[in-house]
Amino acid sequence: TWQRTLAGGRFWVVGFDVRHAQDALAGSDGAGVYASSDAGTTWTAASSSGLPSLDVRSLAFGLDGVAAGTNSGVAVSPDGITWHSAGLSGLSIAALAVAANTPQLTLIAGSDNGQLGNGYLFRGTASGTWTPLTDGLPSNAVVSSLSAGPIDQAVPHRPLLCATTKGLFRSGDSGNTWTASNGVPAALGVTVVGFSPLDPNLAYAGADAGGSTGGDLLRSTDGGQNFTPADSGLPSSSKNVESIGFEPTSPITLMVALDPPSAVAAVYTEVDTTAPTPPQLVPETPGAPVPKVVATAPPEPTPTPAHTVITAPAPQQSGALDALSTIFHWPVPLVYEVVFVLLILYGLIRWRQHYYVEGPP
């Protein structure tokens, strides 16, 4: 059974804070972030002054803070109430995932619109430093969904899945390198992915068929390397999977939201009894806290020349050479040097004339 608790607008995303079971956030279309402290029963508008855009499309929850993907970059918050910009301005962030919690909150952000000249997938931190991720990913694509799984002894880094317009890709090294997932039909464009919160090897992928008849639900039991259909019980005519959710039961309880083109939207649930037994997870530890406010930028440094000319010291010379150097050293006016040379020549000529023509005394 369901009841409406937040009305008056369209909402793109909703999620629970991993640190507090009763705290939830919702991202709206043009009204910023709404927060609930009673598991979604009542909602209040969070501070929107620090959001770079009030169109909030994605959320990611870490152990030290929350991130929101907006229509113009990423915002971060320690509590989901007070926000400040964390970079990627000019990009519409369709998807966010937490790549790591330690030593600091590290995010993967995917864009599907905006200034895409530097790429469409990035890794960054709450401080606003971002690096484009390209190794193994196709060019000229955009991101529709991201997901990060938990970690265990065999999987020390959070596994990542990235659904793009040119295929589904996975990473096992925090996003440094990516490989294409196998078993995804070429005609099936995956639009949503999700890892089980209990197993880094169990993942699901859905396709909404772009509003047309079709779509499907796939499952992977090896961390996203290989997928097979997992659509038993879904309507045969249309399996337009728009979103995927989990209840952390064992076996895992899966929920998928369908939005078929000609029928009423519906939510389907499944207890996946054929899923492998989940392993023992390794608890993650918090890292550096996400600040409530942006640190004051240091004053701009005084510009310095791009090139500094250093004059080497003059070599030591003898006394006679010093005298000549002083006499002929530039920039003594050239006329003095010419007169000095002429005087020497005149003296030499007079001496020769006196000795050879007039004869010795």
Secondary structure, 3 states (H helix, E strand, C coil): CCCCCCCCCCEEEEEECCCCCCCEEEEEECCCEEEECCCCCCCEECCCCCCCCCEEEEEEECCCCEEEEECCEEEEECCCCCCEECCCCCEEEEEEEEEECCCECEEEEEEEEECHHHCCEEEEECCCCEEECCCCCCCCCCEEEEEECCCECCCCCCCEEEEECCEEEEECCCCCCCEECECCCCCCCCCEEEECCCCCCCEEEEECHHHCCCCEEEEECCCCCECEECCCCCCCCCCCEEEEEEECCCCCEEEEEECCCCCCCEEEEEECCCCCCCCCECCCCCCECCCCCCCCCCCCCCCCCCCCCCCCCCCCCCHHHHHHHHHHCCCCCHHHHHHHHHHHHHHHHHHHHHHHHCCCC
